[in-house]
Amino acid sequence: MIELTERQVQALETPEGMPLRVMNPWTRETFVLLRTEEYERLKAVEYDDSPWTSEERHALAWESGKHAGWEDMDEYDDMGEDL
């Protein structure tokens, strides 16, 4: 576990109520720092890391094909069963 600096603790205590955004200075990636209770609430309600079903894989392949301009290619309609 990483301990916060005094400056970071002060940033967390601002009254705006917004999650603190932190940046990795080497990669420039941005992260959001949430209280554990908020993270657990979001994870329980909205997060699903279960394996995709066959139907979900088929729907994703179909949507990708439509974006690629394949919506008129009827011969590929049954390919989702092989995915």
C-alpha positions in Angstrom: 0.0 0.0 0.0 1.2 3.5 -0.8 1.0 6.2 1.9 -0.1 9.6 0.8 2.0 12.7 1.3 0.7 15.6 3.4 -0.1 17.6 0.2 -2.0 14.6 -1.2 -4.0 14.3 2.1 -4.9 18.0 1.9 -6.1 17.5 -1.7 -8.4 14.7 -0.6 -10.0 16.9 2.0 -11.1 19.6 -0.4 -14.8 20.4 -0.2 -15.5 20.0 -3.9 -16.3 16.3 -3.3 -14.7 15.3 -6.6 -12.4 12.2 -6.7 -8.7 13.1 -6.7 -7.0 12.6 -10.0 -3.4 11.6 -9.9 -0.9 11.3 -12.8 2.0 8.9 -13.3 4.8 11.4 -14.2 6.6 8.8 -16.3 3.7 7.5 -18.4 1.4 10.5 -18.1 -1.4 8.1 -17.3 -4.2 9.6 -15.2 -5.9 7.7 -12.3 -8.8 8.5 -10.1 -8.4 8.0 -6.4 -11.6 6.9 -4.7 -12.4 6.0 -1.1 -12.7 2.2 -0.6 -16.4 2.4 0.2 -17.1 4.3 -3.1 -15.0 1.9 -5.1 -16.8 -1.1 -3.6 -20.2 0.4 -4.2 -19.4 1.1 -7.9 -17.8 -2.3 -8.4 -20.8 -4.1 -6.8 -23.4 -2.2 -8.9 -21.8 -1.6 -12.3 -18.7 -3.8 -12.7 -19.0 -7.2 -14.3 -15.7 -9.1 -15.0 -17.4 -12.4 -15.7 -16.5 -14.1 -19.0 -18.4 -13.0 -22.1 -21.3 -15.2 -23.2 -21.5 -16.5 -26.7 -24.4 -14.0 -27.3 -22.2 -11.1 -26.1 -19.3 -12.1 -28.3 -21.7 -12.5 -31.3 -23.2 -9.0 -30.6 -19.7 -7.4 -30.4 -18.6 -9.1 -33.6 -21.8 -8.0 -35.4 -21.4 -4.4 -34.1 -17.8 -4.3 -35.2 -18.8 -5.6 -38.7 -21.4 -2.9 -39.0 -18.8 -0.2 -38.2 -16.6 -1.7 -40.8 -19.3 -1.5 -43.4 -20.3 -5.2 -43.5 -24.0 -4.8 -42.7 -25.0 -6.1 -46.1 -23.0 -9.3 -46.0 -25.7 -11.8 -45.2 -23.4 -14.8 -45.6 -21.7 -13.9 -42.3 -24.9 -13.9 -40.2 -24.3 -17.4 -38.9 -20.6 -17.0 -38.1 -21.3 -15.9 -34.5 -21.9 -19.5 -33.5 -18.3 -20.3 -34.2 -16.9 -17.5 -32.1 
